[in-house]
Amino acid sequence: MSIVIVGAGPNLGMAIARRFGREGVAVGLIARNQEKLDRLVTELTGTGITAAAAAADIREPAALTAAIQTLATQLGPVEILEYSPVPAPEFMKPILKTSAEDLRGPLEVSVFGAATAVHAVLEPMRKAGHGTILFTTGTAFITRNPQRAGVGVSFSGEVAYAEMLHKALADEGIHVAHTAINGAIGPGEQFEPDAVADIVWRHHTAREGFQTRLGIDE
């Protein structure tokens, strides 16, 4: 069994990698920077976790698909996909200064990239009759702050896409879930990465419900 984490970072991405890796799940990491990925893989393998990485720009569908396929070949079929890329600062312009072109980047990362990643693993999951697809985002899809227009639009699209997948795949043994986090993630920050990773793990194991919200009223 393997998990592919798209948008792997040193805080949440690595916490999820360690949490799943401790359970015997092989870990595949995807991000843009190969050097950073190599350091993360070394850290994981040093603790006995089976891990590999493939560099890809999430905004390039062919590259992202190839990276996922490479990791599936190295680690075995992808039974778990975790999608949590961090939006770039330039995605957070005020709405009145946000052009159609300004929305391209956020949508490429949050919506087009998500759909690309899902379709790279979906058919094998459907044939096997089981799998887990996990999304992690901020809460801009709820707050829709007009000062951060790009993420408000793109996260809204991503969460809608994830929820539709949840409904469409529930009867096929594929669980789709979303964790929404309103606040900083990191050691000593509002949300400890390991605590969030535990919630993501529970989505995979308990397979109950679609969404968990952290730091915002239901």
C-alpha positions in Angstrom: 0.0 0.0 0.0 1.2 3.5 -0.8 0.2 7.1 -0.3 1.1 9.9 -2.6 1.2 13.3 -1.0 1.0 16.1 -3.5 2.3 19.5 -2.3 4.5 17.9 0.3 6.1 20.4 2.7 8.2 20.2 5.9 5.3 20.8 8.2 2.0 19.2 7.4 3.2 17.1 4.4 5.9 15.5 6.5 3.6 15.0 9.5 1.2 13.1 7.2 4.0 11.1 5.7 5.3 10.1 9.2 1.8 9.3 10.4 1.0 7.0 7.5 4.5 5.6 7.3 4.4 4.5 10.9 1.5 2.3 9.9 3.5 0.6 7.2 2.3 2.7 4.3 4.9 3.4 1.7 5.1 7.2 1.2 5.5 9.1 -2.1 6.1 12.8 -2.1 5.5 15.3 -4.9 6.6 18.9 -5.0 8.6 21.2 -7.3 12.0 21.2 -5.7 13.9 17.9 -6.1 16.6 18.9 -3.7 14.1 19.6 -1.0 12.3 16.3 -1.8 15.6 14.4 -1.5 16.1 15.8 2.0 12.6 14.8 3.1 13.0 11.3 1.7 16.3 10.9 3.6 14.6 12.0 6.8 11.8 9.5 6.3 13.9 6.6 5.3 16.2 7.3 8.3 13.3 6.4 10.6 12.5 3.2 8.7 9.7 4.5 6.5 9.7 3.4 2.9 9.7 6.6 0.8 10.4 8.0 -2.6 9.8 11.3 -4.3 9.2 12.8 -7.8 9.5 16.4 -8.6 6.8 18.0 -10.7 5.0 21.4 -11.2 1.4 20.8 -10.1 0.4 23.4 -12.7 1.6 21.1 -15.5 -0.8 18.2 -15.9 1.5 15.9 -17.9 4.3 16.3 -15.4 2.1 15.7 -12.4 0.6 12.6 -13.9 4.0 11.3 -14.8 5.3 11.9 -11.2 2.3 9.9 -9.7 2.8 7.1 -12.2 6.6 7.0 -11.4 5.8 6.7 -7.6 3.2 4.0 -8.2 5.8 2.0 -10.1 8.4 2.4 -7.4 6.1 2.0 -4.3 3.2 -0.1 -5.5 -0.4 0.9 -6.4 -1.5 4.2 -4.9 -4.3 3.4 -2.5 -4.3 6.8 -0.8 -3.9 10.3 -2.4 -3.4 13.3 -0.2 -3.7 16.7 -1.9 -2.5 19.8 0.0 -0.4 22.3 -2.0 0.1 25.6 -0.3 -1.1 28.6 -2.3 1.4 31.2 -3.5 1.2 34.7 -1.9 0.3 36.2 -5.3 -2.9 34.2 -5.2 -4.2 36.5 -2.5 -4.9 39.8 -4.2 -8.0 41.9 -3.3 -11.0 41.0 -5.4 -11.2 44.4 -7.1 -7.6 44.0 -8.3 -8.0 40.4 -9.4 -8.3 39.9 -13.2 -9.4 36.8 -15.0 -5.7 36.0 -15.6 -4.9 36.4 -11.9 -7.4 33.5 -11.2 -5.6 31.2 -13.6 -2.8 30.2 -11.2 -5.0 29.5 -8.2 -7.4 27.4 -10.3 -4.5 25.5 -11.9 -3.2 24.6 -8.4 -6.4 24.0 -6.5 -8.8 22.7 -9.1 -7.0 21.6 -12.3 -4.1 20.0 -10.3 -6.5 18.3 -8.0 -8.5 16.8 -10.9 -5.2 15.7 -12.6 -4.0 14.0 -9.4 -7.3 12.3 -8.8 -7.6 10.9 -12.4 -4.0 9.6 -12.2 -5.1 7.2 -9.4 -8.9 6.8 -9.8 -9.2 4.0 -12.3 -6.9 1.6 -10.3 -8.8 2.4 -7.2 -12.1 1.7 -8.9 -10.8 -1.6 -10.3 -9.6 -2.6 -6.8 -12.8 -1.5 -5.2 -11.2 0.6 -2.5 -9.1 3.7 -1.9 -8.9 7.0 -0.1 -8.7 10.5 -1.5 -7.9 13.2 1.0 -7.9 17.0 0.5 -6.5 19.6 2.9 -7.1 23.3 2.5 -7.5 26.6 4.3 -10.9 28.0 5.0 -11.1 30.6 2.3 -14.0 28.7 0.7 -16.0 29.6 3.9 -14.8 33.1 4.7 -14.4 34.3 1.1 -12.4 37.2 2.3 -12.4 39.8 -0.6 -8.8 40.7 0.3 -7.7 37.1 -0.7 -9.8 36.6 -3.8 -7.7 33.9 -5.6 -7.9 31.4 -2.8 -11.5 32.2 -2.1 -12.4 31.2 -5.6 -10.0 28.3 -6.0 -10.6 26.7 -2.6 -14.4 27.0 -3.3 -13.9 25.1 -6.5 -11.6 22.5 -4.9 -13.9 21.7 -2.0 -16.9 21.5 -4.4 -15.0 19.1 -6.5 -14.0 17.0 -3.5 -17.5 16.9 -2.2 -18.9 15.7 -5.5 -16.3 13.0 -5.6 -17.3 12.0 -2.1 -20.9 11.5 -3.2 -20.1 9.8 -6.5 -17.6 7.3 -5.1 -19.1 6.3 -1.8 -20.7 3.2 -3.1 -17.5 2.0 -4.8 -15.4 1.7 -1.6 -13.5 4.9 -2.3 -13.7 7.4 0.6 -13.1 11.1 -0.2 -12.7 13.5 2.7 -11.6 17.1 3.3 -9.9 18.8 6.2 -10.2 22.6 6.4 -7.8 24.5 8.6 -8.2 28.1 9.7 -4.8 29.1 11.2 -1.1 28.5 11.0 0.3 24.9 11.0 3.7 24.3 12.5 5.5 23.5 15.7 4.3 25.9 18.4 1.7 27.4 16.0 -2.1 27.3 16.3 -2.2 23.8 14.9 0.5 21.2 15.5 1.3 19.3 12.3 1.1 15.9 14.1 -2.3 16.7 15.5 -3.6 17.6 12.0 -2.0 14.4 10.6 -3.9 12.3 13.1 -7.2 13.8 11.8 -6.2 13.0 8.2 -5.3 9.5 9.3 -8.8 9.1 11.0 -10.4 10.2 7.8 -8.6 7.3 6.1 -9.4 4.7 8.7 -12.8 5.6 10.1 -14.2 6.6 6.7 -17.0 8.6 8.3 -18.3 11.9 6.9 -16.8 14.3 4.4 -15.4 17.3 6.2 -13.5 18.3 9.4 -13.2 22.0 10.1 -10.5 23.3 12.5 -10.4 26.8 13.9 -13.8 27.9 12.6 -17.3 27.5 13.9 -19.4 24.9 12.2 
